[in-house]
Amino acid sequence: MVFRLGLVFTLLLSTAASAQPCEDLDRDDACDDREREVGTDPADADTDDDGIPDGDETDWDTDLDGDGDVNAADADRDGDGISDGVERGLTEEDVGDDTDLARFVADRDPTTVTDPDDPDTDGGGALDGVEDLDADGILDDGETDPEDPGDDDEDGDGIPSALEGTGDLDGDDEINALDLDSDGDGVLDADEAGDDDLATPPLDTDEDGTPDFLDEDSDGDSILDSIEAGDADPETPPIDTDDDGVPDLRDEDSDDDTIADAVEAGDEDLTTAPVDTDLDGRADYVDVDSDGDTLSDLFEAGEEERLQDTDGDGEPDYLDEDDDNDG
């Protein structure tokens, strides 16, 4: 009996010890030792200044979006581009003294909220931060509603409507968000998007800051996409001259002759037609024998990166009808 009472007493002591609250200097419901382990500040109740006390963040000591910061140290724990405080509908009146108002982002419309643990609250495919472009929590003109899956991609082209916007680039009286060919180049936005995943940014082939679906020269070769597309019908796929799986409008060397389209174009002026040296109706950038001498441009080009000019007359062989100047 004594043994059993001793065992019970020992168990009670053990339970009481484990139930003792841990040290929590800033009273944020996150143990100081654990905060030190994961990189949050045990003396700051709101380490990331998002308006939510560290211990109140969902799974505060884990890293939801995999960016290297645990949730309590990450003001945007789901990585959707909107502060957790904005997603929770917090304003300056809702936050404690430990929140640095210089870093805190207040929600401009606290009557609407999104899920700080889900980068796509409405499940429509577009990230919350893409729909709320300025990440301020209010639905502005030109933005879509992160709580409405129906407006994420209104024209079904694989590009979020909010990114396409309400402008009318090609002047066809159809806003870009509803226009299947926003730049009017004869290529569907869906083909220029790169993929049909709304969570990935639309393709920008030449990395000039303008995505292909709004860029009149997607690959920056000084030849208009409307020319490289092959025709003006958006329903026909864009031409791929060398059948390498990359359409000409995104291909730096459309005919695969080792001579860049930008060189074969003739100049950098988009308003001039690309050069057709032998006047056979095929511009040099898609003509495997630009000068019509029966020798392929690939053969006449010589080494890649250096256009061969056998007779030194300043005319590269692929454009020179008499490569060796023998008459």
C-alpha positions in Angstrom: 0.0 0.0 0.0 2.8 2.4 0.9 4.6 1.5 -2.4 1.5 2.3 -4.3 1.0 5.6 -2.5 4.6 6.5 -3.3 4.1 5.7 -6.9 1.0 7.8 -7.1 2.7 10.7 -5.4 5.7 10.5 -7.8 3.3 10.5 -10.8 1.5 13.5 -9.4 4.7 15.5 -8.9 5.8 14.6 -12.5 2.5 15.7 -13.9 2.5 18.9 -11.9 6.0 19.7 -13.1 5.1 19.1 -16.8 2.1 21.3 -16.4 4.2 24.2 -15.1 4.1 27.1 -17.6 7.3 27.6 -19.5 9.2 30.9 -19.3 7.4 33.4 -21.5 9.0 36.8 -21.0 6.8 38.7 -23.6 3.6 36.7 -22.8 3.0 35.8 -26.4 2.1 32.1 -25.5 5.4 31.0 -27.1 8.0 29.5 -24.8 11.2 31.6 -24.7 13.5 28.6 -25.1 11.6 27.4 -28.2 11.6 31.0 -29.6 15.4 31.1 -29.3 15.6 27.7 -31.1 13.5 28.8 -34.1 14.7 32.4 -34.4 11.8 34.4 -33.0 12.4 37.1 -30.4 11.4 36.0 -26.9 11.3 39.7 -25.8 9.0 40.7 -28.7 5.4 39.4 -28.7 5.1 40.1 -32.4 8.4 39.2 -34.0 7.2 39.7 -37.6 5.0 42.8 -36.8 2.0 41.4 -38.7 -0.3 42.2 -35.8 -0.6 38.6 -34.6 1.2 37.6 -31.4 3.8 34.9 -32.1 2.1 32.2 -30.2 -1.2 32.9 -31.9 0.2 32.2 -35.3 -0.9 28.9 -36.8 1.8 26.4 -36.0 4.0 29.3 -35.0 7.3 27.4 -34.9 7.0 25.8 -38.3 7.6 27.2 -41.8 4.4 27.0 -43.9 5.7 28.4 -47.1 9.3 27.0 -46.9 11.0 30.4 -47.2 13.3 29.7 -44.2 11.4 31.8 -41.6 9.0 30.1 -39.2 5.4 31.4 -39.3 5.8 33.7 -36.3 8.8 35.4 -38.0 7.2 35.5 -41.4 4.7 38.3 -42.0 3.3 36.4 -45.0 3.4 32.8 -43.8 1.5 31.3 -46.8 3.7 33.3 -49.3 0.8 34.7 -51.3 2.1 38.3 -51.2 -0.3 39.6 -48.6 0.5 40.2 -45.0 -1.1 37.9 -42.5 -2.5 40.8 -40.6 -4.2 42.1 -43.7 -5.6 38.6 -44.4 -7.0 38.5 -40.9 -8.6 41.9 -41.2 -6.5 43.7 -38.7 -6.1 47.5 -38.4 -3.8 49.6 -36.2 -6.5 49.6 -33.5 -6.3 45.8 -33.2 -2.6 45.4 -32.5 -0.6 45.4 -29.3 2.3 47.5 -28.2 4.9 45.1 -29.5 3.8 45.5 -33.1 6.0 48.0 -34.9 3.5 50.2 -36.8 6.3 51.3 -39.2 6.3 47.7 -40.4 2.7 46.7 -39.8 0.4 46.7 -42.8 -3.2 47.6 -41.9 -6.2 46.1 -43.7 -8.1 48.9 -45.6 -11.3 46.8 -45.6 -11.5 44.7 -42.4 -15.0 43.6 -43.3 -13.4 41.1 -45.8 -10.8 38.5 -44.9 -8.8 35.9 -46.6 -7.0 32.8 -45.2 -3.4 33.5 -44.1 -2.7 29.8 -44.2 -3.9 29.3 -47.8 -2.2 31.2 -50.7 -5.4 30.8 -52.8 -8.3 31.4 -50.5 -11.1 30.9 -53.1 -9.4 27.9 -54.8 -9.8 29.6 -58.2 -6.2 29.1 -59.2 -4.9 32.7 -58.8 -2.9 33.6 -55.6 -4.5 36.0 -53.2 -1.7 38.5 -53.8 -2.3 38.3 -57.5 -6.0 39.1 -57.1 -5.4 41.8 -54.6 -2.5 43.4 -56.5 -1.6 46.1 -54.0 -2.1 43.7 -51.0 -4.1 46.2 -49.0 -7.2 44.1 -48.4 -9.7 46.2 -50.3 -11.1 45.3 -53.7 -9.9 48.1 -56.0 -10.8 48.8 -59.6 -8.9 46.3 -61.9 -8.5 43.7 -59.2 -10.4 40.5 -58.7 -12.0 39.1 -55.5 -9.8 36.6 -53.7 -13.0 35.2 -52.2 -14.6 34.6 -55.6 -13.2 31.7 -57.6 -15.3 32.7 -60.6 -13.3 35.8 -61.5 -9.7 34.4 -61.2 -9.4 33.9 -65.0 -12.5 35.2 -66.7 -11.4 34.4 -70.3 -9.8 31.1 -69.4 -6.5 31.8 -71.0 -4.3 30.7 -68.1 -3.5 34.3 -67.1 -5.1 35.8 -63.9 -7.6 38.4 -64.9 -6.1 40.8 -62.3 -2.8 40.6 -64.2 -4.4 41.2 -67.5 -6.3 44.2 -66.2 -9.0 46.4 -67.6 -6.9 48.1 -70.3 -7.4 47.5 -74.0 -3.9 47.1 -75.5 -5.0 46.3 -79.1 -7.9 48.7 -79.2 -10.5 46.1 -80.1 -13.0 47.4 -77.4 -12.4 44.2 -75.3 -10.6 44.7 -72.1 -7.5 42.5 -71.8 -9.0 40.4 -69.0 -11.7 39.3 -71.5 -9.7 39.4 -74.7 -8.3 36.1 -75.9 -5.6 37.9 -77.8 -4.8 41.0 -75.7 -2.0 42.4 -77.9 -3.7 41.6 -81.2 -0.7 39.7 -82.6 -2.7 36.8 -84.0 -1.5 34.5 -81.1 -3.9 33.5 -78.3 -2.9 34.7 -74.9 -3.3 31.1 -73.8 -0.4 30.2 -76.2 1.7 33.1 -74.9 1.1 32.4 -71.2 3.6 29.6 -71.1 1.3 27.2 -69.2 -2.2 27.1 -67.8 -1.2 27.4 -64.2 -2.6 30.6 -62.8 -0.1 30.5 -59.9 2.9 30.8 -62.2 3.7 34.2 -63.8 3.0 34.5 -67.5 6.0 33.9 -69.8 8.3 36.8 -70.6 10.6 35.3 -73.2 13.0 38.3 -73.7 12.8 39.3 -70.0 12.1 42.9 -70.8 9.5 43.2 -68.1 6.5 42.8 -70.5 4.9 39.4 -70.6 4.6 37.8 -74.0 0.8 38.2 -74.1 1.3 42.0 -74.0 4.6 42.2 -76.0 4.6 42.9 -79.7 8.0 41.3 -80.0 8.2 38.5 -77.4 11.7 37.3 -78.2 13.2 40.7 -78.8 14.5 39.9 -82.3 13.1 43.1 -83.9 10.5 41.0 -85.8 6.9 41.5 -84.8 5.1 38.5 -83.2 2.3 39.2 -85.7 4.7 38.4 -88.5 6.3 35.4 -86.8 2.9 34.0 -85.9 2.4 33.0 -89.5 -1.1 34.4 -90.0 -3.6 36.7 -88.2 -5.9 33.9 -87.1 -5.5 33.3 -83.3 -7.1 29.9 -83.6 -4.2 28.5 -85.7 -1.1 27.7 -83.7 1.9 30.0 -84.2 4.5 28.8 -86.8 7.5 26.8 -85.7 9.7 26.8 -88.7 12.4 24.5 -87.5 10.0 22.2 -85.6 12.0 22.4 -82.4 8.9 22.8 -80.2 9.5 26.6 -79.8 7.3 28.8 -82.0 9.2 31.4 -84.1 7.9 34.3 -81.9 9.9 32.8 -79.0 12.7 31.3 -81.0 16.0 33.2 -81.3 16.9 31.2 -84.4 13.7 30.3 -86.1 15.2 28.4 -89.1 18.0 26.8 -87.0 20.8 28.0 -89.3 22.9 29.3 -86.4 22.2 32.8 -87.4 20.1 34.7 -84.9 16.8 36.1 -86.2 17.9 39.5 -84.8 20.7 39.4 -87.4 18.6 38.1 -90.2 15.9 40.7 -89.5 18.0 43.3 -91.2 17.6 46.1 -88.6 16.2 46.8 -85.2 13.1 48.7 -86.5 9.9 46.9 -85.8 8.1 48.9 -88.4 10.2 47.6 -91.2 9.6 44.2 -92.7 12.3 41.6 -92.1 14.8 41.3 -95.0 14.2 38.9 -97.9 17.6 38.9 -99.6 16.7 36.6 -102.6 13.1 38.0 -102.9 11.6 34.5 -102.9 8.8 35.5 -100.5 10.5 34.0 -97.5 12.2 36.4 -95.1 15.8 35.5 -94.3 15.0 34.5 -90.7 12.9 31.6 -92.0 14.8 30.9 -95.3 17.4 28.2 -95.1 19.1 29.7 -98.3 18.7 33.4 -97.9 20.7 34.4 -101.0 19.3 31.7 -103.2 22.7 30.3 -104.3 21.7 26.7 -103.4 24.1 26.7 -100.5 22.4 26.5 -97.1 22.8 29.4 -94.7 23.9 26.8 -92.1 26.8 25.9 -94.4 27.7 29.5 -95.4 27.4 30.8 -91.8 30.7 29.2 -90.8 31.4 29.1 -87.1 28.7 29.9 -84.7 28.9 33.4 -83.2 31.0 34.5 -86.3 29.4 34.9 -89.7 31.8 33.8 -92.5 32.8 36.3 -95.1 35.1 34.4 -97.5 36.0 37.3 -99.8 36.1 39.9 -97.1 33.7 42.3 -98.9 31.7 42.9 -95.8 28.8 40.8 -97.0 28.5 37.5 -95.0 28.5 34.4 -97.3 24.9 33.6 -96.5 23.9 36.9 -98.1 26.6 37.0 -100.8 25.8 35.5 -104.2 29.6 35.3 -105.0 31.2 34.2 -101.7 34.8 34.1 -103.0 34.5 37.0 -105.5 35.6 35.0 -108.5 33.0 36.4 -110.7 
